[in-house]
């Protein structure tokens, strides 16, 4: 037997062992002679609900290796609780550690060294956090969010490639369940499955998961539309989305908890548990009041449904769709169509034929100037002059724009005059449709603390 065959068999054995361990742990937990549940058991359960048995240990290790980030330039008054609040809006946090001055470590007024290391459960969270938070002011200082020095890009090659139909969703409020998310995202096209990451101790979800559509175009439209809105508010929390990075079999979701025994309170205290904080809007710094206990939450939902019905009736009478109304948790098919139309921001284009390769003029209200769409997109206020000489800049912009369409050429232009603080970036796409999708995703979005303007040329 050669080494490759031996390695493949070993990985299969490890996957089988993990599945059998979970089954046996569950079986023994129901007997009178059950083995005690320990903090180590909790760690095994957490891994089992996040990764399907088909994932090898090498794959799991590679995924975790791509979830680590460095956070620098922190204000002296910023500590772990504040970091958890702002960074957990992009996904569940696996670990967070700050480096403290040895002379003050352990004291109530301990002073940190201005940086921290954070590890998410999913790599998608890291990508979204770096994109949204790098360069923003936090506590009066512009923070730095980047990969650590020991980051190895080769780990990405070890992660199964995600299908184009899969979307990662973060910052989901604890009262929102998988069926509610399915109802929302069905507005963009049929959803095959929704899987949240369960918390084995609280037996709730950890605020993030995946939505698997039945078609690629539905997933692309969902991501582009929600990003264009700056997020989608649901139950007081603004959802953050991106195309999935992790492929392979989808995790079981909340149904996986049926195979996990209840964790004793004594073990919960002993286990290191990362609390999901979803109470802070990272860009506005506004704290959202947490929802009440379960019974009160049910009453609040009923009140929200009643208010939404009244709002819908008001809109129907005036035949207008208000841009500022909130999306409700209870959605019927007609309302779902309204939501889709609102989020997609589609304009009537007339009866002319469009093959995706030539310029197209959107036809709208006569009082509004027509927008001429083309394959050339100019990104303004995205790159500072001092950063324009970065040799990796062009590749990073190409990589970002390629998420929405095929990029042919990226040109970082020189500033038009010496007083200019930023440079323009010209991106030429293979089709007009690709450029349109990219503009919908990038226009108005923040990048390194600057708000991007995307225009056709």
PEPE-V697614 format. One record per run of one state. SS is the DSSP state (hx for helix, st for strand, lp for the rest). FROM is the first residue (numbers start at 1). TO is the last residue. If there is no record, write none. Layout:
# PEPE-V697614
SS/FROM/TO
SS/FROM/TO
This chain:
# PEPE-V697614
lp/1/2
hx/3/29
lp/30/38
hx/39/50
lp/51/56
hx/57/65
lp/66/67
st/68/72
lp/73/79
hx/80/90
lp/91/92
st/93/100
lp/101/111
st/112/120
lp/121/122
hx/123/133
lp/134/136
st/137/138
lp/139/140
st/141/142
lp/143/143
st/144/146
lp/147/153
hx/154/157
lp/158/160
st/161/161
lp/162/165
st/166/170
lp/171/177
hx/178/188
lp/189/190
st/191/198
lp/199/204
st/205/213
lp/214/215
hx/216/228
lp/229/231
st/232/234
lp/235/236
st/237/243
lp/244/245
st/246/246
lp/247/252
hx/253/259
lp/260/264
hx/265/270
lp/271/279
st/280/280
lp/281/286
st/287/287
lp/288/293
hx/294/318
lp/319/332
hx/333/344
lp/345/359
st/360/361
lp/362/371
st/372/373
lp/374/375
st/376/384
hx/385/387
lp/388/392
hx/393/401
lp/402/406
st/407/412
lp/413/421
st/422/429
lp/430/431
hx/432/442
lp/443/445
st/446/447
lp/448/449
st/450/451
lp/452/452
st/453/456
lp/457/457
